[in-house]
């Protein structure tokens, strides 16, 4: 079934950026996976590991949904992109809230969070910005 609707200004702008937006969705997904694995690899505290692994799995769920919907519709779905962004921000902030996390766990989780937040935020802005 093909979509015969006339594209709006924002969706036509998204279609011009389709390759980059697809790469953004992939990068955000990989960032969530990296955040999930980092505390396990760094052998950090149980509280931090539990929090980040759980958050990472939930973030990955929304990031994969974001990627799936973008590939299907060729337009950014605001809800999963925004929720992916929230998890990216959490990955950057979480190491600061836990004591004695360690350098590797902090750096890895924050780097993953930066990837997730930056690319998911680009997708959110691409969705809500007026047509370019």
Secondary structure as GFF3:
##gff-version 3
##sequence-region A 1 132
A	DSSP	alpha_helix	9	16	.	.	.	ID=ss1
A	DSSP	alpha_helix	18	42	.	.	.	ID=ss2
A	DSSP	alpha_helix	46	73	.	.	.	ID=ss3
A	DSSP	alpha_helix	78	97	.	.	.	ID=ss4
A	DSSP	alpha_helix	103	128	.	.	.	ID=ss5
###
